[in-house]
Amino acid sequence: MSLPELSGGLLPGGPEMKVLSEFYKDLAKPSVVAIGRAISTAVETSTTFLLPLQLWQEKRKRIFQHNIEMFEKELEAAAKQGKTVIPAAPEIANTLLEKLTYITDEDLSALFVRLLRRASIEEESGLAHPRFVNIVSSISPDEARILKATAQNDYFRCLSVSWEKIEGEDDGIATKTTYMSDRCLTGLENKTTILFPGNIYKYFVSLESLGLLLIHEDTSLDEYLVPSKEYHALRKVYIDRAKAGVKNEDGHVSCLSYGRIQYTEFGLFFLDACVRSNGSVMKPKKGKKKASDKFTSTALRTRRSKKYVD
């Protein structure tokens, strides 16, 4: 199935085509027609895009043109797969189009463009959800890169370093003081470009607050996770920081915690809609559990109960 030709349902004089005429000379080009169809309802209901484009600053025009060309490639890819372009729901598309006029970071723009694609393709529109718009709008460029780097897995490993000190008191009661020095070391800063690597833990917490991740800093008692080749690899990456049994000047002794950062079910839906390419959208296999299933508290309780019963 090819991209749609210009038809009576999408006239050159429509508001969406007036917008596109500022960026494309050939309005009859199938991919341009497809863009017009996708954004038609959003442009009609948006106060931003009904403003005269002459009032737009040149920088804003250049940014929008770059991002809309990314969207054009997405629609062309969908057309090659035989899929149908439809007008995107305005509750999704309006905000996305507005963002595409000033978002300059490539990885962040890709999230907005991918979500707009989902809303604009009939066969993929079920992946799009209005709440995803607010989530994408709350994500930083570094967080977008973290999502991109980890999107093909349900979870990834991490190490955390804490320091403990046990002191005895006159009444014979021991007290323990603990503080964390390194939290959720994943090695991601060595796998993708992170502008502020010192903020990675904050990024994880932010993504967790959005409902995308669950942080488990200590799964050391989980026999299904430890030992692991990934943990050994991480210890090599952080050989100067991830050491157990080291005593500092204050008398605190270092301890290592083996953990994981896991995508929630909602987070996996978000990845399918905004991050993963169409060919890598996760589809559950019949008779097979997803990797994340074995880490649910219910699954672990079941395994442990069977172990002790046997």
Backbone bond lengths (Angstrom), bond angles and torsions (degrees), N, CA, C in turn:
res aa  C-N    CA-C-N  psi(-1)  N-CA   C-N-CA  omega(-1)  CA-C   N-CA-C  phi
1 M - - - 1.468 - - 1.527 108.53 -
2 S 1.356 115.89 130.68 1.456 120.41 -179.08 1.517 109.90 -91.61
3 L 1.321 115.74 171.26 1.459 120.13 176.95 1.523 109.29 -69.03
4 P 1.329 117.43 154.78 1.473 120.60 -174.68 1.518 112.76 -68.37
5 E 1.332 115.38 143.60 1.458 120.79 173.03 1.532 108.10 -84.61
6 L 1.340 115.21 163.91 1.455 119.95 178.23 1.526 108.88 -67.39
7 S 1.326 115.88 129.01 1.461 119.86 -176.52 1.518 109.92 -132.92
8 G 1.350 114.55 178.14 1.455 119.24 -179.27 1.505 113.26 -61.70
9 G 1.344 116.42 -24.31 1.451 120.52 -179.45 1.516 112.52 -77.58
10 L 1.335 116.69 -8.03 1.462 119.65 -179.02 1.525 107.43 -140.80
11 L 1.312 117.37 83.59 1.451 122.66 -174.38 1.518 111.86 -79.21
12 P 1.340 118.04 147.06 1.465 121.60 179.14 1.528 112.70 -57.56
13 G 1.320 116.93 -25.63 1.456 119.66 -177.50 1.513 114.31 -86.82
14 G 1.316 117.62 -1.27 1.460 120.45 179.70 1.517 111.39 -65.91
15 P 1.333 117.65 156.80 1.461 120.50 -177.21 1.521 113.51 -58.68
16 E 1.349 117.43 -35.25 1.461 119.27 -179.91 1.528 111.15 -67.73
17 M 1.344 117.24 -35.45 1.462 120.22 179.80 1.528 111.06 -75.65
18 K 1.339 116.46 -28.86 1.468 119.16 174.67 1.523 110.35 -65.08
19 V 1.331 115.70 -38.29 1.464 119.65 176.16 1.523 109.99 -63.11
20 L 1.334 115.85 -48.34 1.468 119.92 -175.63 1.528 112.31 -69.87
21 S 1.355 117.66 -24.71 1.463 120.11 179.90 1.522 112.19 -64.29
22 E 1.338 116.70 -19.69 1.458 120.74 176.87 1.530 111.57 -74.60
23 F 1.330 115.77 -16.99 1.461 119.21 -173.85 1.525 113.60 -122.18
24 Y 1.320 117.46 -15.94 1.465 121.24 -179.14 1.524 109.45 -131.82
25 K 1.341 115.65 135.34 1.462 120.13 177.55 1.524 110.92 -82.23
26 D 1.322 116.85 -36.58 1.462 121.67 -176.74 1.524 109.42 -99.09
27 L 1.319 116.67 93.39 1.458 120.54 -178.37 1.529 112.41 -74.90
28 A 1.340 116.60 -14.02 1.462 119.75 178.86 1.530 112.03 -88.02
29 K 1.326 117.08 -3.13 1.465 120.25 177.87 1.531 108.86 -60.65
30 P 1.335 117.92 129.92 1.471 120.31 -175.37 1.521 114.58 -51.95
31 S 1.328 117.77 -40.92 1.467 119.25 -178.68 1.525 111.50 -69.25
32 V 1.324 117.56 -31.67 1.466 121.47 177.16 1.528 109.81 -71.14
33 V 1.335 115.71 -40.58 1.457 120.12 175.84 1.532 110.00 -60.06
34 A 1.335 115.66 -40.79 1.466 120.45 179.25 1.522 111.07 -62.73
35 I 1.333 116.98 -42.32 1.463 120.26 177.22 1.516 110.00 -60.95
36 G 1.342 115.94 -45.50 1.462 120.11 179.54 1.516 112.12 -58.70
37 R 1.328 116.46 -43.03 1.467 119.57 178.72 1.527 110.70 -63.92
38 A 1.327 116.18 -41.53 1.465 120.49 -177.05 1.524 112.27 -64.77
39 I 1.345 116.72 -39.08 1.469 119.18 -174.09 1.531 112.63 -100.15
40 S 1.324 117.10 2.89 1.470 119.84 -171.91 1.531 113.20 -57.36
41 T 1.310 117.50 -51.64 1.466 120.36 -178.20 1.519 111.20 -64.87
42 A 1.347 115.95 -39.05 1.460 119.82 -179.29 1.529 111.25 -63.87
43 V 1.331 116.70 -42.97 1.463 120.12 -178.96 1.528 110.28 -66.01
44 E 1.319 117.12 -39.54 1.463 120.76 -179.65 1.524 112.51 -63.08
45 T 1.315 116.56 -30.85 1.474 120.38 -175.92 1.530 112.87 -103.64
46 S 1.323 117.29 4.77 1.458 120.65 -177.13 1.518 110.87 -103.50
47 T 1.318 116.04 128.88 1.474 119.74 175.55 1.520 110.89 -72.76
48 T 1.320 117.61 -29.37 1.467 121.58 -177.98 1.517 111.57 -64.10
49 F 1.357 116.18 -47.90 1.453 118.67 -174.49 1.522 113.43 -82.60
50 L 1.317 116.56 -7.97 1.458 118.60 174.39 1.522 111.34 -87.06
51 L 1.328 117.17 -9.83 1.464 120.17 174.73 1.524 108.87 -67.93
52 P 1.336 118.72 148.06 1.462 120.56 178.28 1.527 110.80 -57.55
53 L 1.333 116.02 127.56 1.460 119.31 -179.11 1.525 111.46 -64.97
54 Q 1.328 116.19 -19.15 1.468 118.78 178.31 1.523 111.30 -63.37
55 L 1.337 116.55 -22.00 1.466 120.60 179.81 1.525 112.11 -82.10
56 W 1.331 116.19 -10.51 1.470 119.34 177.70 1.524 109.59 -70.44
57 Q 1.301 116.33 140.95 1.460 119.51 173.00 1.526 109.25 -71.75
58 E 1.332 116.29 152.13 1.463 120.55 -178.13 1.523 111.59 -58.96
59 K 1.328 116.82 -37.46 1.466 119.61 179.75 1.520 110.50 -62.86
60 R 1.325 115.71 -40.70 1.457 119.65 179.62 1.517 110.80 -64.36
61 K 1.318 116.95 -38.69 1.463 121.10 178.34 1.525 110.82 -63.99
62 R 1.323 116.15 -43.00 1.473 119.82 -178.82 1.531 110.64 -64.49
63 I 1.332 115.50 -40.97 1.469 119.37 179.83 1.521 110.21 -64.00
64 F 1.336 116.78 -45.89 1.459 120.30 -178.86 1.528 110.77 -64.53
65 Q 1.331 116.53 -40.51 1.470 119.19 179.69 1.522 111.08 -62.08
66 H 1.324 116.88 -43.22 1.468 120.32 178.81 1.528 110.57 -61.36
67 N 1.324 116.86 -45.15 1.462 120.03 -177.73 1.520 112.42 -71.28
68 I 1.335 117.31 -36.76 1.459 119.56 179.82 1.521 110.55 -70.41
69 E 1.319 117.53 -27.72 1.462 120.57 174.59 1.530 111.12 -69.79
70 M 1.343 116.45 -33.31 1.464 119.79 172.44 1.525 110.15 -62.67
71 F 1.326 115.47 -41.17 1.466 120.80 178.75 1.527 110.57 -65.61
72 E 1.325 116.27 -38.14 1.472 120.75 178.11 1.534 110.58 -59.33
73 K 1.319 117.05 -41.85 1.470 121.05 178.90 1.523 111.27 -64.78
74 E 1.340 116.12 -36.44 1.462 119.88 177.85 1.533 110.52 -63.72
75 L 1.338 116.51 -42.83 1.458 120.06 179.98 1.523 111.35 -67.98
76 E 1.326 116.71 -36.85 1.467 119.85 177.22 1.523 110.60 -64.25
77 A 1.337 116.23 -39.59 1.468 120.12 177.98 1.526 110.61 -64.40
78 A 1.338 116.87 -39.33 1.462 120.79 178.58 1.525 111.05 -65.94
79 A 1.338 115.61 -37.85 1.463 119.74 179.85 1.527 111.06 -63.62
80 K 1.329 116.88 -37.86 1.465 120.72 178.60 1.522 111.19 -64.72
81 Q 1.333 115.63 -23.60 1.467 120.53 178.05 1.525 111.60 -90.16
82 G 1.340 115.94 5.37 1.457 120.49 177.46 1.505 114.90 76.75
83 K 1.324 117.75 26.10 1.459 120.88 -175.89 1.532 111.83 -98.17
84 T 1.322 116.23 162.91 1.458 123.03 -171.19 1.523 111.72 -107.95
85 V 1.342 116.32 130.37 1.464 121.96 177.16 1.522 109.53 -83.70
86 I 1.337 115.75 133.85 1.459 121.98 178.28 1.527 108.82 -130.75
87 P 1.329 118.82 161.69 1.472 120.21 174.16 1.530 110.16 -64.65
88 A 1.313 116.33 125.46 1.466 120.24 -179.98 1.524 110.01 -69.25
89 A 1.323 116.15 144.37 1.469 120.55 178.55 1.522 109.40 -59.76
90 P 1.335 117.77 130.42 1.473 120.84 -176.98 1.520 113.50 -60.78
91 E 1.343 118.82 -30.07 1.458 119.96 179.43 1.528 111.81 -66.20
92 I 1.327 116.40 -16.42 1.458 120.99 174.98 1.523 110.43 -102.68
93 A 1.330 116.02 -48.27 1.465 120.65 -170.51 1.522 114.03 -73.09
94 N 1.333 118.61 -33.88 1.465 119.70 -175.83 1.524 112.32 -57.10
95 T 1.322 116.26 -51.87 1.465 120.14 -179.38 1.517 111.11 -66.13
96 L 1.335 116.97 -39.38 1.459 119.92 -178.64 1.520 111.22 -62.56
97 L 1.316 117.35 -43.90 1.466 120.40 178.92 1.518 111.62 -62.88
98 E 1.322 116.27 -40.73 1.467 120.46 177.55 1.522 110.27 -60.00
99 K 1.335 116.94 -44.91 1.459 121.11 -179.94 1.527 111.46 -62.95
100 L 1.313 116.60 -35.48 1.467 120.22 -177.15 1.518 112.82 -70.37
101 T 1.333 117.26 -6.11 1.471 119.70 176.87 1.528 112.06 -87.07
102 Y 1.337 117.79 -10.27 1.467 117.13 -179.56 1.531 114.51 -142.26
103 I 1.332 120.20 -6.34 1.464 121.12 176.75 1.521 109.12 -75.87
104 T 1.328 116.74 121.85 1.468 120.68 -176.63 1.521 113.36 -107.54
105 D 1.313 118.10 -20.64 1.458 119.87 -179.60 1.530 109.35 -70.46
106 E 1.330 116.26 127.43 1.461 121.58 -174.32 1.533 112.72 -61.59
107 D 1.329 116.83 -45.02 1.463 120.20 -177.22 1.519 111.91 -69.62
108 L 1.320 116.34 -35.30 1.463 120.08 177.73 1.529 110.34 -71.10
109 S 1.327 116.52 -42.64 1.467 120.26 177.67 1.521 110.95 -59.00
110 A 1.337 115.62 -36.63 1.466 119.73 -178.29 1.519 112.04 -60.39
111 L 1.351 117.64 -33.95 1.463 120.68 178.07 1.525 110.83 -65.69
112 F 1.339 116.33 -44.99 1.461 120.82 179.38 1.528 110.71 -64.28
113 V 1.330 115.59 -43.10 1.471 120.17 -178.46 1.527 110.98 -65.66
114 R 1.340 116.84 -42.83 1.463 119.75 -178.98 1.538 110.68 -64.34
115 L 1.326 116.79 -40.86 1.469 119.91 178.74 1.527 110.81 -66.16
116 L 1.346 117.02 -38.27 1.467 120.54 177.45 1.521 110.12 -65.15
117 R 1.328 116.37 -37.01 1.469 119.97 175.77 1.526 110.33 -60.97
118 R 1.328 116.94 -47.47 1.466 120.44 -178.43 1.528 110.37 -56.60
119 A 1.339 116.04 -43.64 1.462 120.50 -177.81 1.526 112.41 -71.16
120 S 1.345 116.61 -17.13 1.465 121.42 -174.10 1.522 113.62 -102.59
121 I 1.323 117.30 -3.16 1.461 121.61 -179.48 1.523 108.32 -113.92
122 E 1.308 116.10 122.71 1.473 120.58 -174.51 1.526 111.81 -55.54
123 E 1.339 116.59 -43.44 1.460 120.39 -176.30 1.527 113.30 -73.87
124 E 1.333 117.66 -14.60 1.466 121.33 -177.53 1.522 113.30 -113.54
125 S 1.325 116.71 -4.40 1.466 120.06 -172.21 1.524 112.44 -62.67
126 G 1.335 117.38 -22.52 1.452 119.83 177.50 1.517 113.48 -67.71
127 L 1.338 117.40 -17.78 1.466 121.24 178.00 1.523 111.95 -78.69
128 A 1.328 116.52 -23.76 1.473 120.74 -176.66 1.519 110.04 -82.38
129 H 1.332 115.49 142.26 1.468 121.08 178.15 1.524 107.31 -141.00
130 P 1.340 117.67 136.58 1.474 120.00 -178.70 1.519 113.97 -54.31
131 R 1.330 118.30 -32.30 1.467 119.98 -179.08 1.526 111.60 -65.51
132 F 1.322 116.76 -28.02 1.462 119.90 179.73 1.528 111.54 -62.01
133 V 1.339 116.48 -28.31 1.467 120.13 179.32 1.526 110.09 -61.15
134 N 1.325 116.33 -46.58 1.464 120.21 179.95 1.524 111.63 -66.48
135 I 1.321 116.44 -35.74 1.466 119.58 -179.90 1.518 110.66 -67.31
136 V 1.329 117.02 -47.05 1.467 120.25 178.41 1.524 110.37 -59.86
137 S 1.326 116.34 -37.16 1.465 120.92 -179.82 1.523 111.92 -68.60
138 S 1.336 117.19 -17.44 1.468 121.48 -178.34 1.526 112.82 -98.43
139 I 1.321 117.07 0.43 1.467 121.26 -174.60 1.529 110.62 -96.22
140 S 1.320 115.86 138.73 1.470 121.45 177.75 1.531 109.62 -86.39
141 P 1.328 117.95 163.41 1.467 120.42 177.28 1.529 113.36 -56.36
142 D 1.334 117.48 -41.86 1.466 119.57 178.12 1.524 111.35 -63.76
143 E 1.323 117.25 -38.72 1.462 120.63 178.66 1.522 110.86 -66.08
144 A 1.336 116.14 -35.48 1.469 119.88 176.06 1.520 110.51 -62.31
145 R 1.325 117.04 -38.46 1.470 120.40 179.44 1.535 111.27 -70.70
146 I 1.326 116.30 -35.30 1.469 119.40 176.44 1.527 110.01 -63.27
147 L 1.317 117.12 -44.16 1.462 121.17 178.73 1.523 111.06 -61.60
148 K 1.313 115.74 -43.29 1.465 120.65 -179.63 1.528 111.15 -63.66
149 A 1.338 116.52 -40.32 1.462 121.12 -176.51 1.525 113.08 -73.07
150 T 1.325 117.39 -22.12 1.469 120.45 -174.67 1.530 112.73 -116.67
151 A 1.323 117.69 7.31 1.465 121.43 -169.94 1.520 114.70 -67.49
152 Q 1.319 117.76 -20.63 1.460 119.00 -175.21 1.526 113.49 -87.89
153 N 1.319 117.46 4.00 1.461 121.27 179.36 1.522 110.72 -129.02
154 D 1.320 115.04 155.51 1.465 119.25 177.01 1.524 111.70 -76.93
155 Y 1.332 116.44 -24.97 1.465 120.57 -176.86 1.527 108.74 -156.23
156 F 1.343 116.28 167.34 1.462 121.16 173.95 1.521 108.30 -146.44
157 R 1.337 116.17 155.99 1.467 122.29 -172.72 1.526 111.83 -81.16
158 C 1.331 115.53 158.82 1.464 120.49 174.22 1.527 109.95 -152.52
159 L 1.315 115.25 157.44 1.466 123.04 174.92 1.516 108.51 -119.66
160 S 1.325 116.39 145.02 1.459 121.35 173.91 1.521 108.59 -130.44
161 V 1.328 116.58 145.94 1.463 122.11 -178.30 1.527 108.80 -116.96
162 S 1.323 115.99 124.73 1.464 121.25 176.09 1.526 109.18 -122.15
163 W 1.322 115.59 162.90 1.471 121.48 -179.28 1.529 108.26 -127.38
164 E 1.326 115.64 128.81 1.464 120.39 -176.40 1.532 111.03 -123.86
165 K 1.319 114.32 147.53 1.462 120.38 177.41 1.528 108.35 -142.78
166 I 1.309 115.68 125.71 1.460 120.98 179.46 1.525 109.08 -109.32
167 E 1.311 115.47 125.89 1.455 120.78 -178.97 1.518 110.31 -126.13
168 G 1.345 117.35 142.63 1.451 121.61 177.78 1.513 110.72 -92.16
169 E 1.318 115.90 146.29 1.462 120.92 178.31 1.527 109.62 -109.42
170 D 1.327 115.33 170.22 1.470 120.69 -176.65 1.523 112.42 -60.20
171 D 1.324 116.91 -33.04 1.463 119.52 -177.61 1.526 112.34 -84.77
172 G 1.331 116.22 5.70 1.458 120.20 176.73 1.518 114.93 87.08
173 I 1.313 117.35 1.97 1.470 120.84 178.75 1.523 109.06 -92.80
174 A 1.330 116.13 124.38 1.466 120.96 179.86 1.528 110.02 -83.68
175 T 1.317 116.23 143.48 1.465 121.80 176.15 1.522 109.06 -119.65
176 K 1.316 115.50 143.89 1.467 120.41 179.89 1.522 109.50 -120.82
177 T 1.315 114.97 129.13 1.466 120.40 174.83 1.520 108.39 -110.20
178 T 1.322 115.47 138.90 1.466 120.99 -177.23 1.523 109.98 -137.46
179 Y 1.315 115.97 141.29 1.462 120.20 170.80 1.525 108.71 -145.09
180 M 1.337 115.41 154.96 1.466 121.64 -179.08 1.527 109.54 -98.92
181 S 1.326 116.05 138.70 1.465 119.54 176.21 1.524 111.61 -109.60
182 D 1.315 117.32 -39.05 1.469 121.53 178.42 1.522 108.45 -132.85
183 R 1.335 115.64 127.67 1.458 118.99 -176.61 1.528 110.67 -122.33
184 C 1.311 115.69 132.32 1.470 122.90 175.05 1.529 112.25 55.37
185 L 1.330 115.28 59.45 1.465 120.67 173.93 1.520 107.85 -77.77
186 T 1.327 117.29 119.23 1.469 121.58 -174.89 1.526 113.86 -119.34
187 G 1.330 116.95 -15.81 1.463 120.13 -175.67 1.516 113.57 79.87
188 L 1.336 117.41 5.79 1.467 120.08 -177.64 1.526 112.64 -63.94
189 E 1.328 115.90 -29.41 1.467 118.44 179.91 1.526 112.32 -65.04
190 N 1.350 116.55 -16.62 1.463 121.38 177.12 1.523 112.28 -94.84
191 K 1.337 117.07 -7.63 1.460 120.99 -176.95 1.520 113.28 -108.06
192 T 1.314 116.85 -20.78 1.461 121.10 179.53 1.520 108.83 -146.84
193 T 1.312 116.64 164.33 1.466 121.07 -177.98 1.522 110.26 -79.91
194 I 1.318 115.68 111.37 1.463 121.53 176.17 1.525 107.65 -110.89
195 L 1.315 116.90 118.48 1.465 120.67 -176.29 1.522 112.01 -65.02
196 F 1.325 116.06 -36.75 1.461 120.85 -178.92 1.532 109.13 -128.14
197 P 1.337 116.77 78.19 1.472 120.37 -176.21 1.522 113.68 -60.10
198 G 1.333 117.46 -25.89 1.455 120.09 178.03 1.519 113.46 -68.30
199 N 1.336 116.48 -11.38 1.466 120.63 -178.23 1.528 113.33 -102.01
200 I 1.324 117.71 8.05 1.472 119.85 -173.24 1.525 111.96 -56.88
201 Y 1.334 117.20 -44.28 1.465 118.72 179.87 1.528 110.46 -61.48
202 K 1.340 117.46 -39.08 1.459 120.93 177.59 1.530 110.55 -62.71
203 Y 1.342 115.97 -37.31 1.457 120.06 178.14 1.531 110.54 -63.10
204 F 1.328 116.25 -42.80 1.462 119.82 178.23 1.533 110.99 -61.03
205 V 1.323 115.86 -43.57 1.470 120.57 179.79 1.532 110.08 -63.99
206 S 1.322 116.23 -40.00 1.462 120.59 178.85 1.527 110.78 -63.43
207 L 1.333 116.71 -45.39 1.466 120.62 179.05 1.525 111.07 -65.90
208 E 1.337 116.19 -32.84 1.459 119.62 176.30 1.528 110.22 -67.32
209 S 1.340 116.84 -39.18 1.470 120.44 -179.89 1.527 111.56 -65.70
210 L 1.340 116.49 -23.63 1.462 120.93 177.73 1.528 112.17 -84.52
211 G 1.327 115.89 -3.08 1.458 120.08 178.04 1.506 114.80 87.65
212 L 1.341 117.44 11.45 1.464 120.54 -176.39 1.522 112.86 -90.97
213 L 1.341 116.77 -32.59 1.461 121.59 -175.00 1.525 111.72 -124.79
214 L 1.332 114.45 160.54 1.456 122.90 166.63 1.524 107.17 -126.52
215 I 1.323 116.70 126.22 1.459 121.51 -179.55 1.521 109.68 -97.39
216 H 1.316 116.84 121.30 1.465 122.74 174.72 1.534 106.52 -116.81
217 E 1.321 116.54 97.77 1.471 118.79 -174.38 1.515 113.52 -76.98
218 D 1.329 117.33 -23.03 1.462 118.75 -177.77 1.520 110.49 -135.93
219 T 1.331 115.50 105.19 1.465 121.37 174.74 1.525 108.85 -119.63
220 S 1.342 115.74 29.03 1.459 121.17 -173.95 1.524 112.75 -60.08
221 L 1.342 117.39 -27.71 1.459 120.57 -179.04 1.526 112.46 -85.96
222 D 1.314 115.45 -2.92 1.460 119.48 -177.83 1.520 109.66 -84.94
223 E 1.310 117.79 105.47 1.464 122.24 -175.39 1.519 112.26 -65.95
224 Y 1.347 117.04 -14.82 1.449 119.94 -179.17 1.525 112.48 -84.99
225 L 1.334 117.39 -7.87 1.458 120.71 -178.15 1.523 113.37 -114.93
226 V 1.303 119.03 -29.66 1.458 122.13 -173.31 1.533 109.05 -120.32
227 P 1.325 119.98 132.94 1.463 125.91 1.30 1.529 112.03 -81.18
228 S 1.308 116.37 165.24 1.456 121.10 -177.52 1.526 109.48 -147.99
229 K 1.329 116.07 143.70 1.465 120.56 178.16 1.522 110.85 -60.63
230 E 1.358 115.53 -36.08 1.463 118.43 -179.70 1.521 111.72 -63.56
231 Y 1.327 116.56 -38.51 1.463 119.53 179.12 1.523 110.98 -66.63
232 H 1.322 116.29 -41.98 1.456 119.37 177.84 1.532 110.63 -61.50
233 A 1.330 116.06 -39.19 1.463 120.36 178.35 1.525 110.80 -64.76
234 L 1.333 116.66 -40.15 1.457 120.01 179.15 1.527 111.37 -65.08
235 R 1.319 117.11 -38.54 1.470 120.13 179.36 1.524 110.58 -63.12
236 K 1.323 116.94 -32.34 1.466 120.29 177.11 1.531 110.52 -70.59
237 V 1.338 115.13 -38.86 1.473 119.16 179.50 1.523 110.51 -62.69
238 Y 1.338 116.14 -41.13 1.463 121.47 -177.08 1.527 110.22 -109.66
239 I 1.316 115.93 44.66 1.465 120.68 -173.91 1.523 112.88 -59.35
240 D 1.346 117.20 -28.69 1.468 120.01 -179.32 1.530 112.53 -87.62
241 R 1.330 117.14 -13.75 1.465 120.33 -175.76 1.525 112.79 -114.09
242 A 1.310 116.69 -31.89 1.467 120.34 -175.30 1.526 110.54 -99.94
243 K 1.322 115.72 74.09 1.462 121.51 178.51 1.520 109.64 -123.61
244 A 1.311 115.75 135.62 1.470 120.68 179.26 1.524 109.48 -99.01
245 G 1.326 116.08 147.65 1.460 120.84 175.37 1.509 115.34 82.63
246 V 1.326 117.73 10.39 1.468 121.42 178.39 1.527 108.94 -85.84
247 K 1.330 116.41 134.01 1.465 120.89 -179.24 1.523 109.47 -105.48
248 N 1.330 116.26 127.79 1.466 118.84 -179.77 1.532 111.36 -93.82
249 E 1.326 115.46 -176.27 1.464 120.59 -175.11 1.529 112.48 -64.08
250 D 1.326 117.13 -27.31 1.465 120.96 -178.91 1.525 112.78 -85.48
251 G 1.335 115.72 -1.87 1.456 119.18 -179.63 1.512 114.48 88.57
252 H 1.342 117.65 5.86 1.463 120.86 176.14 1.528 109.40 -80.94
253 V 1.315 116.15 142.83 1.459 122.25 -179.47 1.530 108.91 -110.07
254 S 1.331 116.39 135.23 1.467 120.89 -177.22 1.522 111.91 -76.25
255 C 1.325 115.15 144.83 1.469 122.56 177.24 1.534 108.35 -134.12
256 L 1.327 116.58 143.26 1.461 121.77 177.80 1.521 110.04 -102.84
257 S 1.320 115.25 137.59 1.468 121.03 173.80 1.521 108.34 -116.11
258 Y 1.308 116.05 131.67 1.464 121.83 178.73 1.524 108.20 -98.32
259 G 1.320 116.09 120.41 1.460 119.54 -175.78 1.508 113.38 -134.61
260 R 1.308 115.12 -174.84 1.461 121.31 176.58 1.523 108.61 -147.18
261 I 1.300 115.64 153.49 1.457 122.44 173.31 1.518 105.88 -115.49
262 Q 1.315 115.73 119.46 1.455 121.52 -169.35 1.516 111.07 -117.81
263 Y 1.332 116.32 137.70 1.461 120.12 175.05 1.523 109.73 -74.37
264 T 1.316 115.73 137.38 1.459 120.42 174.26 1.529 108.59 -75.62
265 E 1.309 116.26 170.29 1.467 119.67 176.09 1.529 109.55 -60.78
266 F 1.338 115.52 -40.99 1.463 119.85 177.51 1.528 110.18 -64.43
267 G 1.334 116.59 -38.77 1.456 120.48 178.28 1.516 112.31 -62.62
268 L 1.329 117.07 -37.09 1.466 121.05 177.91 1.528 110.27 -66.97
269 F 1.333 116.95 -38.29 1.469 119.91 175.54 1.529 110.20 -61.84
270 F 1.337 115.58 -41.25 1.463 120.46 179.93 1.530 110.75 -63.75
271 L 1.324 117.11 -42.93 1.465 120.54 178.13 1.520 110.93 -59.47
272 D 1.331 116.87 -43.28 1.460 120.33 179.60 1.519 111.62 -62.04
273 A 1.322 116.61 -36.28 1.463 120.65 -175.85 1.525 112.87 -81.31
274 C 1.326 117.19 -36.55 1.471 119.86 -167.34 1.522 115.39 -118.81
275 V 1.317 118.64 -18.94 1.464 119.48 -171.41 1.526 112.50 -118.71
276 R 1.315 116.36 -52.97 1.461 119.63 -174.29 1.516 111.56 -70.44
277 S 1.335 114.89 145.13 1.455 119.21 173.93 1.512 108.33 -71.41
278 N 1.331 116.37 164.75 1.454 119.30 -174.73 1.530 112.12 -60.91
279 G 1.335 116.00 -32.30 1.457 119.65 -178.47 1.508 113.79 -75.50
280 S 1.346 117.16 -14.61 1.460 119.56 -176.27 1.528 112.99 -112.62
281 V 1.350 117.32 10.51 1.456 120.23 175.40 1.519 108.49 -62.43
282 M 1.335 115.59 129.86 1.457 120.35 -175.51 1.532 111.42 -71.28
283 K 1.321 115.83 129.97 1.453 121.65 175.42 1.518 108.75 -123.76
284 P 1.336 118.23 118.28 1.462 120.40 -179.64 1.521 111.20 -57.86
285 K 1.332 116.28 136.80 1.451 121.21 178.75 1.520 109.95 -92.71
286 K 1.316 115.42 142.53 1.456 119.97 -178.70 1.518 109.98 -63.05
287 G 1.324 115.03 133.28 1.453 119.87 176.89 1.501 113.92 77.13
288 K 1.357 117.71 3.56 1.455 120.91 -179.06 1.501 110.10 -126.15
289 K 1.322 116.24 133.92 1.451 120.55 175.72 1.512 109.82 -84.57
290 K 1.325 116.21 151.16 1.457 120.11 174.19 1.520 108.88 -70.81
291 A 1.330 114.85 161.13 1.464 119.18 -178.59 1.518 111.16 -58.71
292 S 1.335 116.61 -33.53 1.462 119.73 -176.54 1.525 112.27 -70.72
293 D 1.349 117.70 -21.85 1.455 120.09 -176.25 1.521 112.42 -61.36
294 K 1.329 116.88 -35.45 1.461 118.91 -175.52 1.519 112.42 -74.57
295 F 1.338 117.07 -5.02 1.453 119.63 -179.43 1.516 112.24 -105.80
296 T 1.324 118.20 2.89 1.456 119.14 178.05 1.520 109.35 -72.12
297 S 1.320 115.76 150.13 1.455 119.48 -177.47 1.522 111.21 -60.57
298 T 1.336 117.39 -35.58 1.466 120.75 179.81 1.516 110.93 -64.23
299 A 1.355 115.58 -44.07 1.453 119.63 -179.11 1.517 111.10 -63.81
300 L 1.331 116.63 -41.30 1.457 120.07 -179.45 1.517 111.40 -67.53
301 R 1.349 116.18 -40.02 1.460 118.88 178.91 1.522 110.41 -62.57
302 T 1.344 116.41 -39.48 1.462 120.97 -179.75 1.514 110.81 -62.71
303 R 1.353 116.08 -45.11 1.460 120.15 -179.34 1.524 110.89 -62.57
304 R 1.345 115.05 -45.28 1.459 118.56 -177.15 1.532 111.46 -65.45
305 S 1.343 116.32 -39.37 1.460 118.76 -179.37 1.518 110.41 -65.23
306 K 1.345 116.19 -38.38 1.462 119.30 178.38 1.522 110.74 -64.88
307 K 1.341 115.16 -37.87 1.457 119.30 -178.66 1.526 110.58 -62.11
308 Y 1.316 117.37 -45.05 1.459 119.61 -176.63 1.534 111.61 -75.31
309 V 1.337 116.61 -31.24 1.463 119.43 178.18 1.506 111.05 -66.63
310 D 1.344 115.16 -44.58 1.451 119.46 179.57 1.525 110.21 -64.93
